[in-house]
Amino acid sequence: MTSTFVLSITTFIYVFSFILYISGFIFRKEMISKTGYFFLIAGFFSNTAGFILRWIDSYNLGIGHIPLSNEYESLIFFSMAGALLFSVMGRKFSHPVIGAIVTLIISLAMAYAGLSPRVESAISPLMPALKSNWLTVHVFTCFLGYSGFAISFAASLLILFSGISFFSRFLPEEEILENLNYRMILFGFMFLSLGIITGAVWANSAWGRYWSWDPKETWSLITWIMYAIILHARYMGTFSRKTIAWLSIIGFISVIFTYFGVNLILSGLHSYA
């Protein structure tokens, strides 16, 4: 059984989880939503199995490296991290609408990795710049942070909709959503900070300098500053919940641009990533 096949099955499991979550919401059946949560956990284990099999495949090909070296592999890990994080958080924040948005994001990431013609899924040798133990730590921390920001994005969307009377009766209380938003931003910010620090240390060992204002480095810093502002404003009570939600959405757009936009539009030391 190849890793590609397992990861393809994983995509369908996540999609089915999304369908169950949204069905549980539409038909107001808690059992359907709980089944969606079960399939999310199943998707995580399948995702993890595919990740490990790909790692084994790389050794069988004589390449031998953890699958975190290209866009395909990072999307697989992002989905795995997001599924794990929400599997843990979902026990407390179990509302089907939250689960539906999170599983939709995870499903889209997996589908894009598997179906997009511009995403190369073949296992290939590491470029010289990537042959470092810092690769694992740097990518691992960054994408754990991204998964936290993805869940905060879901919570932020619902905070905005909760202000509309028609939708508010179907959604969790705004205080619950704000609590989830804050926790996930704090989680994401912590791991993004670690990702930037480990990236700087890696850059110094590889190129002899901690910072080079490479486009991806610059946009990572912009994203970090955005979420630092959100955390500061939340702590100081400067902005309303909805303003914080809007800033969180803008922050996640910055995350998406840091990951996709920089690679598509700009060139630099991270163009291979």
C-alpha positions in Angstrom: 0.0 0.0 0.0 1.6 3.3 -1.1 1.6 6.5 0.7 -0.2 8.2 -2.2 -3.1 5.8 -2.0 -3.4 6.2 1.8 -3.3 10.0 1.5 -6.0 9.9 -1.3 -8.2 7.9 1.0 -7.5 10.4 3.8 -8.8 13.2 1.6 -12.2 11.4 1.2 -12.3 10.7 5.0 -11.9 14.4 5.7 -14.5 15.3 3.1 -16.9 12.8 4.6 -16.2 14.4 8.0 -17.1 17.8 6.6 -20.4 16.4 5.1 -21.3 14.9 8.4 -20.6 18.0 10.3 -22.6 20.2 8.0 -25.4 17.6 7.9 -25.5 17.5 11.7 -25.9 21.3 11.7 -28.6 21.4 9.0 -30.7 18.5 10.5 -29.9 19.5 14.1 -28.8 15.9 14.9 -26.0 15.7 17.5 -25.3 12.1 16.6 -24.4 13.0 13.0 -22.0 15.7 14.2 -20.4 13.3 16.7 -19.9 10.8 13.8 -18.2 13.7 11.9 -15.9 14.1 14.8 -15.1 10.4 14.7 -14.3 10.6 11.0 -12.1 13.6 11.7 -10.1 11.5 14.2 -10.0 8.6 11.6 -8.7 11.1 9.0 -5.9 12.1 11.4 -4.8 8.6 11.9 -5.0 7.8 8.1 -3.1 11.1 7.5 -0.4 10.1 9.9 -0.1 6.7 8.4 0.3 8.2 4.9 2.9 10.6 6.3 4.9 7.8 7.8 4.6 5.6 4.7 5.9 8.4 2.6 8.8 8.8 5.0 9.5 5.0 4.7 9.2 5.3 0.9 11.9 7.9 0.8 14.3 5.5 2.5 13.3 2.7 0.2 14.2 5.0 -2.7 17.6 5.7 -1.1 16.7 9.4 -0.4 15.8 9.1 3.3 14.4 12.3 4.7 11.3 13.4 6.6 8.5 14.4 4.3 8.6 18.1 5.0 10.6 19.4 2.1 8.1 20.6 -0.6 4.7 22.1 -1.0 2.9 18.7 -1.3 4.5 17.4 1.9 3.9 20.6 3.9 0.2 20.6 2.9 -0.1 17.0 4.1 1.5 17.9 7.4 -0.6 21.1 7.7 -3.8 18.9 7.4 -2.5 16.4 9.9 -1.6 19.1 12.4 -5.0 20.8 11.9 -6.9 17.6 12.4 -4.9 16.7 15.5 -5.4 20.2 17.0 -9.1 20.3 16.4 -9.5 16.7 17.5 -8.2 17.9 20.9 -10.0 21.3 20.9 -13.2 19.8 19.4 -14.0 18.0 22.6 -14.7 21.4 24.2 -15.7 23.4 21.1 -17.8 20.7 19.5 -20.3 22.9 17.7 -20.9 21.4 14.2 -20.5 24.7 12.3 -16.9 25.1 13.7 -16.2 21.5 12.8 -17.6 22.0 9.3 -15.4 25.0 8.6 -12.2 23.4 10.0 -12.7 20.1 8.1 -13.5 22.1 5.0 -10.1 23.9 5.2 -8.3 20.6 5.9 -10.1 18.9 3.0 -9.3 21.7 0.6 -5.6 21.6 1.6 -5.5 17.8 1.0 -7.4 18.1 -2.3 -5.2 20.9 -3.5 -2.1 18.8 -2.7 -3.4 15.8 -4.5 -5.1 17.4 -7.5 -3.3 20.6 -8.4 -1.1 20.3 -11.5 1.4 22.8 -10.0 2.0 20.7 -6.8 4.8 18.1 -7.4 4.0 15.0 -5.3 7.0 12.9 -6.3 9.6 12.1 -3.6 12.8 13.8 -4.6 16.3 14.3 -3.0 16.7 17.3 -0.7 18.4 20.4 -2.1 21.7 21.1 -0.4 20.2 24.0 1.5 17.6 21.7 3.0 20.0 19.1 4.3 19.9 20.0 7.9 18.3 18.8 11.1 16.8 22.3 11.4 14.5 21.5 8.5 12.3 19.3 10.7 12.1 21.7 13.6 11.5 24.8 11.4 8.8 23.4 9.2 7.2 21.5 12.1 6.8 24.6 14.3 5.7 26.9 11.4 2.9 24.6 10.3 1.7 23.9 13.8 1.3 27.6 14.0 -0.5 27.8 10.7 -2.9 25.1 11.8 -3.8 27.2 14.9 -4.3 30.2 12.8 -6.6 28.2 10.5 -8.9 27.3 13.4 -8.9 30.9 14.7 -9.9 31.9 11.2 -12.9 29.6 11.4 -13.9 31.0 14.8 -13.5 34.6 13.6 -15.8 34.0 10.6 -18.5 32.7 13.0 -18.0 35.7 15.4 -18.8 38.0 12.5 -21.9 36.0 11.5 -23.0 35.8 15.2 -23.8 39.5 15.0 -26.5 38.9 12.4 -29.7 38.0 14.1 -30.7 35.4 11.5 -27.5 33.4 12.0 -26.9 34.0 15.7 -29.5 31.5 16.9 -27.7 28.7 15.0 -24.2 29.5 16.2 -22.3 29.0 19.5 -22.3 31.9 22.0 -20.0 34.7 20.9 -18.0 34.3 24.2 -17.2 30.7 23.3 -16.1 31.6 19.8 -14.0 34.5 21.2 -12.3 32.1 23.7 -11.5 29.6 20.9 -10.2 32.4 18.7 -7.9 33.7 21.4 -6.6 30.3 22.3 -5.8 29.3 18.7 -4.1 32.7 18.0 -2.0 32.3 21.1 -1.1 28.7 20.1 -0.3 29.7 16.5 1.7 32.8 17.6 3.8 30.7 20.0 4.7 28.2 17.3 5.2 30.8 14.5 7.6 32.5 16.9 9.5 29.3 17.3 9.4 28.8 13.6 11.0 32.2 12.9 13.6 31.7 15.5 14.6 28.2 14.3 14.6 29.5 10.7 17.0 32.3 11.7 19.4 29.8 13.4 19.2 27.5 10.4 19.9 30.5 8.0 22.9 31.4 10.1 24.4 27.9 9.9 23.6 27.6 6.2 24.4 31.1 4.9 26.2 32.8 7.7 23.5 35.3 8.6 20.4 35.2 10.7 18.2 37.4 8.5 18.3 38.3 4.8 14.9 40.0 4.2 14.0 37.2 1.8 10.3 37.7 0.7 9.1 34.7 2.8 11.1 35.9 5.8 9.6 39.4 5.4 6.0 38.1 5.1 6.5 35.8 8.0 7.5 38.8 10.0 4.5 40.8 8.8 2.3 37.9 9.8 4.0 37.6 13.2 3.5 41.4 13.8 -0.2 41.2 12.8 -0.9 38.5 15.4 1.2 40.2 18.0 -1.0 43.3 17.5 -4.1 41.1 17.9 -2.8 39.5 21.2 -1.8 42.9 22.5 -5.2 44.5 21.6 -7.0 41.6 23.2 -5.0 41.8 26.4 -5.4 45.6 26.6 -9.1 45.4 25.7 -8.5 48.0 23.0 -10.8 46.5 20.3 -14.2 44.8 20.2 -14.5 41.1 19.6 -15.6 41.8 16.0 -12.6 44.0 15.3 -10.4 41.3 16.7 -12.2 38.8 14.4 -11.6 41.0 11.4 -7.9 41.3 12.3 -7.7 37.5 12.7 -9.1 37.0 9.3 -6.6 39.5 7.8 -3.9 37.7 9.7 -4.9 34.4 8.1 -4.9 36.0 4.7 -1.3 37.0 5.4 -0.5 33.4 6.4 -1.9 32.2 3.0 0.1 34.8 1.1 3.2 33.9 3.1 2.8 30.3 2.1 1.3 30.5 -1.4 1.6 34.0 -2.7 5.3 34.4 -2.1 6.1 31.2 -4.0 3.9 32.2 -6.9 4.7 35.9 -7.2 8.1 36.5 -5.6 11.4 34.7 -5.7 14.0 34.2 -3.1 15.9 31.8 -0.9 12.6 30.0 -0.1 11.4 29.6 -3.7 11.9 25.8 -3.4 9.7 25.5 -0.3 
